[in-house]
Amino acid sequence: MPGSYGSETMWDEQRYRLSFTVGGLLAPQGRIIATLFLAENNDDNRIAQGDEVELGEHIARIRQRAVDENVLSIRTRAAGSRMVSEVIKRLSTLSGTELCHLAGADTPTADRHALMWVAMCRYYALVGQFAHEVLRDRYLMGMPTVTYEDYDRFILTKAMWHPELETLSTTTAAKLRANLFKAMHEAGLVDKTDNTLQPALLGNTLTGILEHRPESFGFFPIGER
């Protein structure tokens, strides 16, 4: 989907989205924004379409209210605005059914974390490719950890076709790497102390939801489906 919202689909010579420098997984923030959106837009056509249609830019209609009311309880308006925008962009990749499950009062915390990981992987193609090509592949090959060195090798390979990765400042490159690992730690996919891979345990309800977009399972350290 083109523009600032929805999943990032890579075409020839397209540059990666590279703005995942802060926040980690943003699971609590994602639930807050999802709940706010559903409270105002439960009859939205994108919600009614359910399982396969992404919300896209429709979810951005809640942005101004979220910023004005400081629903994320962030100290300054500028910082709050940036955080709301980041959360909304990630949520734009979810379907109505996925968003409803994220916001559900009875939804397990693990499901919320998994959905926000899926959202991050969809919105940032680089993250999704790392999840599929490194995180999951290492798990399937029986390799016990995923490390900064694995990430650096992955980036070096991608930079052969994406010069924007070579032009990143050292500081920005370090922030991207650290924030990705923070998200994996928070999602329970990689142990924070020693970077040991932890197989994803997806509940039955979430599994049923993700089966409508089965490529999403490729973002997790799980066996072949």
Secondary structure, 3 states (H helix, E strand, C coil): CCCCCCCCCCCCCCCCCCCCCCCCCCHHHHHHHHHHHHHHHCCCHHHHHCCCCECHHHHHHHHHHHHHCCCCCCCCHHHHHHHHHHHHHHHCCCEHHHHHHHHCCCCCHHHHHHHHHHHHHHHCHHHHHHHHHHHHHHHHCCCCECCHHHHHHHHHHHCCCCHHHHCCCHHHHHHHHHHHHHHHHHCCCECCCCCEECCCCCCHHHHHHHCCCHHHHHHCCCCCC
